Amino acid sequence: MTHSARRIGRTLALVLPVVLVLSGTLAVTSVPWAGQSTESRMLTASSQNVSVRATSRAPQDVLRDRLLAELRQKDPGTVLTHLQREVEARPSLAQHCMSIARALGRAAVERLGPTRAQTYSKPVCDTSFASGVAQQAQGS
């Protein structure tokens, strides 16, 4: 195979999936759904309702983002204490505690480095903070 043929093949391998995804997305945005009138009920990408729905976020996502923002200002120990208090106040968040603590651990490594971040580990949501620190330290 010549060099130019390989280059064309690589270009197609990169461009073709993008074209297929975009064309599929555009096709879906113009399909009338379940017998509804085409003119009034068509799903469109520019619908104003999309932004309204996108702003309603799950409580665990709001909490994670708030704690990550707090981590930029405060030490990880304080933020982990706040996580623990939030989970105690709202038990429905307990199932998300581990993933939030891991995210805080990864963010702490980015801010403080692995050694300093590990010193803040405490038994909030088992060992998830320490797990996040270890994962991020291995990746950096």
C-alpha positions in Angstrom: 0.0 0.0 0.0 1.4 3.4 -0.9 1.9 6.2 1.6 -0.9 8.3 0.1 -3.4 5.4 0.2 -2.6 4.9 3.9 -3.1 8.6 4.6 -6.4 8.5 2.8 -7.4 5.4 4.8 -6.5 7.1 8.1 -8.3 10.2 7.2 -11.5 8.2 6.4 -11.1 6.3 9.6 -11.2 9.5 11.6 -13.7 11.5 9.6 -16.3 8.8 8.8 -17.5 8.1 12.3 -17.9 11.8 12.9 -20.0 12.2 9.8 -22.1 9.2 10.6 -22.8 10.4 14.2 -23.7 13.9 12.9 -25.9 12.7 10.2 -27.7 10.3 12.6 -28.2 13.2 15.1 -29.6 15.5 12.4 -31.9 12.7 11.2 -33.3 12.1 14.7 -34.0 15.8 15.3 -36.4 16.0 12.4 -38.5 12.8 13.0 -42.1 13.3 14.1 -42.7 11.2 17.2 -45.5 8.7 17.9 -48.2 10.1 15.6 -47.9 13.7 16.7 -48.5 16.4 14.1 -45.3 17.1 12.2 -45.6 20.8 12.4 -46.3 21.4 16.1 -44.6 18.5 17.9 -41.4 17.9 16.0 -38.3 17.4 18.0 -35.8 20.0 17.0 -32.3 20.7 18.2 -33.1 24.4 18.6 -36.0 23.8 21.0 -36.1 26.3 23.9 -37.3 23.5 26.2 -34.0 21.7 25.9 -32.1 24.4 27.9 -34.8 24.3 30.6 -34.4 20.6 31.0 -30.6 20.7 31.0 -30.6 23.1 33.9 -32.4 20.7 36.2 -29.6 18.6 37.6 -29.5 15.7 40.0 -28.9 16.6 43.6 -25.7 14.5 43.7 -24.3 16.4 40.7 -25.1 19.8 42.3 -23.4 18.6 45.6 -20.3 17.3 43.8 -19.9 20.5 41.8 -20.3 22.6 44.9 -17.8 20.6 46.9 -15.3 20.6 44.1 -15.6 24.4 43.9 -15.2 24.6 47.7 -12.1 22.4 47.4 -10.4 25.2 45.4 -10.8 27.5 48.4 -10.5 25.1 51.4 -8.5 22.1 52.5 -9.8 18.6 51.6 -10.5 17.7 55.2 -13.0 20.5 55.6 -14.7 19.6 52.3 -14.9 15.9 53.3 -16.5 16.9 56.6 -19.1 18.9 54.6 -19.7 15.8 52.3 -20.3 13.7 55.4 -22.7 16.2 56.9 -24.7 16.5 53.6 -25.0 12.7 53.4 -26.2 12.6 57.0 -28.7 15.3 56.4 -29.9 13.8 53.1 -29.6 10.0 53.3 -30.7 9.7 49.6 -27.2 11.0 48.7 -25.5 8.1 50.5 -25.5 6.0 47.3 -23.5 8.7 45.5 -21.1 9.4 48.4 -18.3 7.2 47.1 -18.2 8.6 43.6 -18.3 12.2 45.0 -15.4 11.4 47.5 -13.4 9.8 44.6 -13.9 13.0 42.5 -12.7 15.1 45.5 -9.7 12.8 45.9 -8.7 13.3 42.2 -9.2 17.0 42.4 -7.2 17.2 45.6 -4.2 15.5 43.8 -4.4 18.0 41.0 -4.4 20.9 43.5 -2.0 19.6 46.2 -0.1 16.6 44.7 -0.5 13.0 45.7 1.5 13.1 49.0 -0.2 16.1 50.5 -3.7 15.1 49.3 -3.3 11.6 50.9 -2.7 13.3 54.3 -6.4 14.5 54.3 -7.9 11.0 53.9 -10.5 10.2 56.4 -13.2 7.5 56.6 -15.9 9.3 54.8 -17.8 7.0 52.4 -15.3 4.2 53.3 -12.0 4.8 51.6 -13.3 6.5 48.4 -11.3 9.8 48.8 -8.1 7.7 49.2 -9.1 5.7 46.2 -9.5 8.8 44.1 -6.1 10.1 45.3 -4.5 6.8 44.3 -6.2 6.7 40.9 -5.1 10.2 40.1 -1.6 9.7 41.4 -1.2 6.7 39.1 -2.4 8.7 36.1 -0.2 11.7 36.7 
